[in-house]
Amino acid sequence: MIRVKQLGNGEDRPWQGQGTGVWVDAQALTTEELASLQGTFNLNPLAVEDALEQGHWSRAEVYPEHSFITVRSFARPEQADEFTERLSVFTFPDAVLTVSSGGTRALNAVWPLTGRDSVNNPQEVTYELLDHAADTFFAAADALEEQADDLEERVFQNHRQNPVPDVFELKHRIGQARRLATDAREATALLGRHANCTPADLVRYRDVQDSFTRAAGRLDGLRDLLTSLLDLHLNLQSQRMNEVMRTLTAVSVIFLPLTFLAGVWGMNFEFMPELKSPYGYALAWTSFLLIGALLAAYFKRRGWW
């Protein structure tokens, strides 16, 4: 599918092979449509190959015929899932061509803006597309932060549930998002350094580069937070284990003298006055209860119980 916008006034036009003063958007290209575009625009073969390569990550290059950048961003950033989309932009002095497999969030957001004061020429269209692609990384970072906060609450509130698998899964998604943001930043920086553009366009490219840098920084912070959260979980588990061992030790210490007394009175000697006394059994239980209560009170006072 090929659709055309007239730069300057934003009017939709049918595709008739025109390549001046227009924004041409091509989605799910057929062989005939690709041949028509190559006949209208002098597309570099290497750029065409990169645009049609579905598994390619973000990259940029400035060819003699045009500048080229392809950016991979999130398809559903609010859910922070691993589904991504890729948009390739061919920027000419008086036209812009975008290629995608089925449209992207950035493309759908910028397409209606064509013809306004800030979206009138190819460089401005390219900037808006990159800027809206960067917004998906911030939306993804917000969603990932919410998931990290939920994991943090689980660590403190539910000590019996093991959050380690969820932590590593979230770290994997954060790592992937950071790689995407870093690649997009490097591609934008390369385009800004080598593209033939005005000082105003350079400012726009630096702004987009800064957006990708800040997004990558937020993701780095999230990854460090999860590492600290994992360490905190392990420390809490060790602390809880120490508390259990302390309680068991206190119980063992309480029963230690009682076991000793029971062992002494259980010896089979003939002359043991306690065995002949009518109060011997009561004396034994009184000793057990008194010693156990004193030790328990002592441990409670020291905070060991």
VEXDREN-2710 file (C-alpha; in Angstrom, 1 decimal):
% VEXDREN-2710
k/r/px/py/pz
1/MET/0.0/0.0/0.0
2/ILE/1.3/3.4/-0.9
3/ARG/-0.2/6.7/0.3
4/VAL/1.0/10.3/-0.4
5/LYS/0.8/13.5/1.6
6/GLN/1.6/16.9/0.0
7/LEU/4.2/18.6/2.2
8/GLY/3.2/22.2/3.0
9/ASN/-0.5/21.8/3.0
10/GLY/-0.9/18.2/4.2
11/GLU/-3.4/17.2/1.5
12/ASP/-3.7/13.6/0.6
13/ARG/-2.8/12.7/-3.0
14/PRO/-3.0/9.5/-5.0
15/TRP/0.3/7.8/-5.9
16/GLN/1.1/8.8/-9.4
17/GLY/4.9/8.4/-9.4
18/GLN/5.6/12.0/-8.2
19/GLY/8.7/12.5/-6.1
20/THR/8.9/16.2/-5.3
21/GLY/7.4/18.0/-2.3
22/VAL/5.6/14.9/-1.0
23/TRP/5.7/12.4/1.8
24/VAL/5.3/8.9/0.5
25/ASP/4.4/6.2/3.0
26/ALA/4.8/2.6/1.8
27/GLN/3.5/-0.3/3.9
28/ALA/3.7/-4.0/3.2
29/LEU/5.3/-3.3/-0.2
30/THR/4.7/-5.6/-3.2
31/THR/7.3/-6.2/-5.9
32/GLU/5.4/-3.9/-8.3
33/GLU/5.1/-1.1/-5.7
34/LEU/8.8/-1.4/-4.8
35/ALA/9.7/-1.2/-8.5
36/SER/7.5/1.9/-8.9
37/LEU/9.2/3.6/-5.9
38/GLN/12.7/2.8/-7.2
39/GLY/11.7/4.3/-10.5
40/THR/10.6/7.5/-8.9
41/PHE/13.2/7.9/-6.2
42/ASN/16.9/7.1/-6.7
43/LEU/17.0/4.6/-3.8
44/ASN/20.4/3.2/-2.8
45/PRO/20.3/-0.6/-3.0
46/LEU/21.9/-1.0/0.4
47/ALA/19.3/1.2/2.0
48/VAL/16.5/-0.7/0.3
49/GLU/18.0/-4.0/1.6
50/ASP/18.1/-2.7/5.1
51/ALA/14.6/-1.3/4.9
52/LEU/13.2/-4.7/3.8
53/GLU/15.2/-6.7/6.3
54/GLN/12.7/-7.5/9.1
55/GLY/15.2/-8.5/11.7
56/HIS/17.4/-5.4/11.4
57/TRP/17.9/-3.2/14.4
58/SER/18.2/0.6/14.4
59/ARG/20.9/2.0/12.1
60/ALA/21.6/5.1/9.9
61/GLU/23.7/6.0/6.9
62/VAL/24.0/9.0/4.6
63/TYR/24.2/7.9/0.9
64/PRO/24.9/10.2/-2.0
65/GLU/21.3/9.9/-3.1
66/HIS/19.6/10.4/0.3
67/SER/20.0/10.0/4.0
68/PHE/18.6/6.8/5.6
69/ILE/17.6/5.7/9.1
70/THR/15.7/2.7/10.3
71/VAL/14.5/2.7/13.9
72/ARG/13.0/-0.2/15.9
73/SER/10.7/0.9/18.7
74/PHE/7.9/-0.7/20.9
75/ALA/4.6/-1.6/19.4
76/ARG/2.7/-1.7/22.7
77/PRO/4.9/0.2/25.2
78/GLU/2.2/0.6/27.8
79/GLN/2.4/-3.1/28.4
80/ALA/6.2/-3.2/28.2
81/ASP/6.1/-6.4/26.1
82/GLU/8.7/-7.6/23.7
83/PHE/6.7/-6.8/20.5
84/THR/8.5/-4.2/18.4
85/GLU/8.0/-2.5/15.1
86/ARG/10.4/-0.9/12.7
87/LEU/10.2/2.2/10.5
88/SER/12.7/3.1/7.7
89/VAL/12.9/6.7/6.6
90/PHE/14.5/7.9/3.3
91/THR/15.1/11.6/3.5
92/PHE/15.6/13.6/0.2
93/PRO/16.1/17.4/-0.1
94/ASP/12.5/17.8/-1.3
95/ALA/10.7/14.6/-0.3
96/VAL/10.6/11.8/2.3
97/LEU/9.8/8.2/1.9
98/THR/8.8/5.9/4.8
99/VAL/8.8/2.1/4.6
100/SER/7.3/-0.3/7.2
101/SER/5.7/-3.7/7.3
102/GLY/2.3/-2.4/8.5
103/GLY/2.6/1.1/10.0
104/THR/4.0/2.1/13.4
105/ARG/2.8/4.1/16.3
106/ALA/5.1/7.0/15.4
107/LEU/3.9/6.9/11.8
108/ASN/0.2/6.9/12.7
109/ALA/0.8/9.9/15.1
110/VAL/2.8/12.1/12.7
111/TRP/0.9/11.4/9.5
112/PRO/-2.1/13.7/10.5
113/LEU/0.3/16.4/11.6
114/THR/1.7/17.0/8.1
115/GLY/1.1/20.6/6.9
116/ARG/1.3/22.2/10.3
117/ASP/4.0/24.8/11.2
118/SER/6.4/22.2/12.6
119/VAL/5.8/19.4/9.9
120/ASN/6.3/21.1/6.6
121/ASN/9.5/19.7/5.1
122/PRO/11.3/16.3/4.9
123/GLN/13.7/17.1/7.8
124/GLU/10.8/18.1/10.0
125/VAL/8.9/14.9/9.2
126/THR/12.0/12.8/10.0
127/TYR/12.5/14.6/13.3
128/GLU/8.8/14.1/14.3
129/LEU/9.0/10.4/13.4
130/LEU/12.1/9.9/15.5
131/ASP/10.7/12.0/18.4
132/HIS/7.5/9.9/18.5
133/ALA/9.5/6.7/18.3
134/ALA/11.5/7.9/21.4
135/ASP/8.3/8.5/23.2
136/THR/7.5/4.8/23.1
137/PHE/10.7/4.1/25.1
138/PHE/9.5/6.5/27.9
139/ALA/6.1/4.8/27.9
140/ALA/7.8/1.4/28.1
141/ALA/10.0/2.7/31.0
142/ASP/7.0/3.9/32.9
143/ALA/5.3/0.4/32.5
144/LEU/8.5/-1.3/33.6
145/GLU/8.9/0.9/36.6
146/GLU/5.3/0.0/37.7
147/GLN/6.3/-3.7/37.4
148/ALA/9.5/-3.1/39.4
149/ASP/7.5/-1.3/42.1
150/ASP/5.1/-4.3/42.3
151/LEU/8.0/-6.7/42.7
152/GLU/9.4/-4.5/45.4
153/GLU/6.1/-4.6/47.4
154/ARG/6.0/-8.4/47.0
155/VAL/9.5/-8.7/48.4
156/PHE/8.5/-6.9/51.6
157/GLN/4.9/-8.1/52.0
158/ASN/5.0/-11.8/50.9
159/HIS/8.2/-13.3/52.1
160/ARG/7.1/-16.9/51.2
161/GLN/6.7/-16.1/47.5
162/ASN/9.9/-16.4/45.5
163/PRO/10.2/-13.3/43.2
164/VAL/13.6/-14.3/41.6
165/PRO/12.1/-15.7/38.3
166/ASP/10.0/-12.5/37.8
167/VAL/13.0/-10.3/38.6
168/PHE/15.2/-12.0/36.0
169/GLU/12.4/-11.9/33.4
170/LEU/11.9/-8.2/34.0
171/LYS/15.7/-7.7/33.8
172/HIS/15.6/-9.4/30.4
173/ARG/13.0/-7.1/29.1
174/ILE/14.8/-4.0/30.4
175/GLY/18.0/-5.2/28.8
176/GLN/16.3/-5.6/25.5
177/ALA/14.7/-2.1/25.8
178/ARG/18.0/-0.6/26.7
179/ARG/19.7/-2.1/23.6
180/LEU/16.9/-0.8/21.4
181/ALA/17.3/2.7/22.9
182/THR/21.0/2.7/22.6
183/ASP/20.9/1.6/19.0
184/ALA/18.4/4.3/18.1
185/ARG/20.5/6.9/19.9
186/GLU/23.6/5.9/17.9
187/ALA/21.7/5.9/14.6
188/THR/20.3/9.3/15.3
189/ALA/23.7/10.7/16.3
190/LEU/25.2/9.3/13.1
191/LEU/22.5/10.9/11.0
192/GLY/22.9/14.2/12.7
193/ARG/26.7/14.2/12.1
194/HIS/26.7/13.3/8.5
195/ALA/23.4/14.4/7.0
196/ASN/23.3/17.5/4.8
197/CYS/20.9/19.6/6.9
198/THR/20.5/23.1/8.4
199/PRO/21.6/24.2/11.9
200/ALA/18.0/24.0/13.0
201/ASP/17.8/20.4/11.8
202/LEU/20.9/19.6/13.7
203/VAL/19.3/20.9/16.9
204/ARG/16.3/18.6/16.2
205/TYR/18.5/15.6/15.8
206/ARG/20.4/16.4/19.0
207/ASP/17.0/16.7/20.8
208/VAL/16.0/13.2/19.6
209/GLN/19.4/11.9/20.5
210/ASP/19.0/13.3/24.0
211/SER/15.6/11.7/24.3
212/PHE/17.0/8.3/23.5
213/THR/19.9/8.9/25.9
214/ARG/17.5/9.8/28.7
215/ALA/15.4/6.7/28.0
216/ALA/18.5/4.5/28.1
217/GLY/19.5/6.2/31.4
218/ARG/16.1/5.4/32.9
219/LEU/16.4/1.8/31.8
220/ASP/19.9/1.6/33.3
221/GLY/18.5/2.9/36.6
222/LEU/15.7/0.2/36.5
223/ARG/18.2/-2.5/35.9
224/ASP/20.3/-1.4/38.8
225/LEU/17.1/-1.2/40.9
226/LEU/16.3/-4.8/40.1
227/THR/19.8/-5.9/41.0
228/SER/19.5/-4.1/44.4
229/LEU/16.1/-5.7/44.8
230/LEU/17.5/-9.2/44.2
231/ASP/20.2/-8.5/46.8
232/LEU/17.6/-7.2/49.2
233/HIS/15.5/-10.3/48.8
234/LEU/18.5/-12.6/49.5
235/ASN/19.4/-10.5/52.6
236/LEU/15.8/-10.6/53.9
237/GLN/15.8/-14.4/53.4
238/SER/19.0/-14.6/55.3
239/GLN/17.6/-12.4/58.1
240/ARG/14.5/-14.5/58.3
241/MET/16.6/-17.7/58.5
242/ASN/18.7/-16.1/61.3
243/GLU/15.5/-15.3/63.2
244/VAL/14.3/-18.9/62.8
245/MET/17.6/-20.3/63.9
246/ARG/17.7/-17.8/66.9
247/THR/14.2/-19.0/68.0
248/LEU/15.2/-22.7/67.6
249/THR/18.4/-22.0/69.6
250/ALA/16.5/-20.3/72.4
251/VAL/14.0/-23.3/72.6
252/SER/17.0/-25.7/72.7
253/VAL/18.7/-23.7/75.4
254/ILE/15.5/-23.8/77.5
255/PHE/15.2/-27.5/77.3
256/LEU/18.9/-28.2/77.8
257/PRO/18.9/-27.9/81.6
258/LEU/15.5/-29.7/81.8
259/THR/17.0/-32.6/79.8
260/PHE/20.0/-32.6/82.2
261/LEU/17.7/-32.8/85.2
262/ALA/15.6/-35.5/83.6
263/GLY/18.8/-37.4/82.8
264/VAL/20.1/-37.1/86.4
265/TRP/16.8/-38.3/87.9
266/GLY/16.5/-41.1/85.4
267/MET/19.7/-42.7/86.6
268/ASN/19.2/-46.1/88.2
269/PHE/21.0/-45.5/91.5
270/GLU/19.4/-47.1/94.6
271/PHE/20.1/-44.3/96.9
272/MET/18.4/-41.2/95.5
273/PRO/16.4/-39.2/98.1
274/GLU/14.2/-37.6/95.5
275/LEU/12.9/-40.9/94.3
276/LYS/11.7/-41.9/97.8
277/SER/10.2/-38.5/98.7
278/PRO/6.4/-38.2/98.3
279/TYR/7.1/-34.7/96.8
280/GLY/9.7/-35.8/94.4
281/TYR/7.5/-35.7/91.3
282/ALA/6.1/-32.3/92.2
283/LEU/9.6/-31.0/92.9
284/ALA/10.8/-32.2/89.4
285/TRP/7.9/-30.5/87.6
286/THR/8.4/-27.3/89.7
287/SER/12.1/-27.3/88.7
288/PHE/11.3/-27.8/85.1
289/LEU/8.7/-25.0/85.0
290/LEU/10.7/-22.5/87.0
291/ILE/13.9/-23.0/85.0
292/GLY/12.0/-22.9/81.7
293/ALA/10.1/-19.7/82.7
294/LEU/13.2/-17.9/83.9
295/LEU/15.2/-18.7/80.7
296/ALA/12.2/-17.7/78.5
297/ALA/11.8/-14.4/80.4
298/TYR/15.6/-13.7/80.1
299/PHE/15.6/-14.4/76.3
300/LYS/12.5/-12.2/75.9
301/ARG/14.1/-9.3/77.8
302/ARG/17.2/-9.5/75.6
303/GLY/15.1/-9.7/72.4
304/TRP/16.2/-13.1/71.5
305/TRP/12.7/-14.6/71.7
END
